[in-house]
Structure formats: structure tokens, C-alpha cells
Amino acid sequence: MYYMSYMMKKQVLSVRDVDEEAWREFRAKITEEGLKTGEALSQAMRIWLKEKELGKTKRDSRRLLTIKSVQVGKGKVRWSEEIDKTLYGSDI
């Protein structure tokens, strides 16, 4: 593992157990983009936090109980079979 340390507003930020290969790739990309390390890390952390927050609302299995059925026409809806036919080309 890699140990990262750099200055942040006159404070040193140290992070243990950083994957060295991921760190090198990250540094290469931010150099290409012309970003400072702190700016890029702040963006990455905000994105990660947003994804985690969205994941909390999306993965709550209790929400499945609130889904209302859809009435389409008078007959039975066979979306599963239609999807299979579209994807695999025949009835299964």
C-alpha cells in the first residue's frame, strides 16, 4: 500500500492504505486536466458522497412495497415474455 501526504491550507493531510496504482493513475489524469490535487480530491469526494446518498434511497427494499400496479388495456401484460422475445429472439 501507498502512504500519501500533502499540504492542505497549511495543514498536512495524510491518508494510509492508498492503492499505489490507483493513485498514480489519478495523478496522471488530474495532471492532464490541469487540476490541483486538492481540487480533484474534493470533486471525487463530493461525487462519492452523492452516489452514496443516492444509493441509500434507491436500495431501500421496503420501497418495493409502495409500487402501484400498471393497468394497460384489458388483457394481461406480458412484459417479461416480450423482453425475452426481443432479447433472445424467441419464446422461452
HELIX and SHEET records of a PDB file:
HELIX    1   1 GLU A   20  GLU A   33  1                                  14    
HELIX    2   2 THR A   37  LYS A   58  1                                  22    
HELIX    3   3 SER A   61  THR A   66  5                                   6    
HELIX    4   4 TRP A   79  TYR A   88  1                                  10    
SHEET    1   A 2 TYR A   2  MET A   8  0                                        
SHEET    2   A 2 GLN A  11  VAL A  18 -1                                        
END                                                                             
